[in-house]
Amino acid sequence: MEMPTYRPGLEGVIATTTSVSYLDVDIEQILVRGYDLIELARELKYSDVAYLVIYGNLPNSSQSEEFAKELTSKAEIPEELYRLFELMPKNTSVMDALRTGVSFLSGYESPDRLGNNSYDTNLERGINLLAKVPTIAVSAYRVLHGLSVVRPNPNIGYSENFLYMITGILPDAESTDAFDKIHTCYIEHEMPNSTFAARVIASTLSDMYGAVTGAVASLKGPLHGGANEAAIKMVLEILTDGGPDKAEAYTMNKLKRRERIMGFGHRVYMKKYDPRALFLRDYIPRLADNIPNGMQISDIYKKVEYVMNREKGLYPNTDYPIGILYYMLGIPIPLYTPIFLCSRMAGLAAHVLEQHDDNRLFRPRVIYNGRRGLTI
Ligand code: COA
């Protein structure tokens, strides 16, 4: 039998059909359910875009209101989860606590129901997870860092409540708006590793909890969602090592050592600007006044971007500006990648729904390069 061409990292391989989203690199557009993601982020709030991603159509005004309410009314998590975070070893990362938390929720469904992957059951499950993952992530962070838990407030909006649970203080309108727009930019992105992982798991007819648990593990990696934490850590290192004037030397040294600059490059865009990064970078000078060294950080951003483009022809992906923006919003660094997952939960739910609706088991082949013919 002739084997098809092997593509390391499955680069360029078509894994499935989908109507959720598509990276139309030629026209530099991220298409989400037929709309340009950047236009959605500019014009709508996150919960409306989440509705679109999950249901396939934009909500009308009453659906919009109801869905926003549904998310906040379902945000509370079982008491056992708060206790679970207390029992976790203090070194547990928030991302790992989130992974465990998502998995834990499966136990609240009967075995019969859990085995039911019908559209309606999955829809309910997906929305429940979307509502609960922020509370899991933030509560895990607070408990693991010795802080008292801030329970979700069902009387305020999704993004306002998200920031409120993180800081314990009601955020101002500008911060809420910036957070909401970042959250929308992260909502869905075709077939990244985590979405692929979720679909591969779902394709065994395993349940959505398992699929999302796998996606959390995937997103944690620094080549994927973990890049937003790595990017801000690098910028802060440059800041303490001499500030914007040292950004060029810092970047050049890393490149000479053949190290990666986190928040740059992308399997699909690679030599083009990620449209989300292009949109969000304008928020950096706007939020710079929120923190003492904001303008310096903004200058470092630009310097590293310039050097990476000059030296490698690479552009920032969305994790680069987002790492900086979260910092300017006063969000603790260990929450950056978990927050990414919370946004992406809408996309993951949509993909698991789609996978279960028209399933074929993922089961690729290999090129064997091991030994043969051994006997014992
Ligand atoms: N810093 C420095 N060089 C980079 C780079 C980066 N961030 N991203 C890619 N490159 C270079 C590689 O060194 C390689 O150059 P070479 O051919 O001279 O060796 C070339 O670009 C291709 O890289 P490769 O790793 O083969 O591409 P990929 O498609 O497998 O990887 C990423 C894509 C995203 C994993 C990669 O760009 C990366 O590691 N980026 C940093 C992590 C990150 O920001 N991840 C978030 C993605 S949204």
Residues whose N, C-alpha, C, O or C-beta is under 5 A from the ligand:
A	BS01	COA	P222 L223 H224 A227 E259 R260 I261 M262 G263 F264 G265 H266 R267 N317 D319
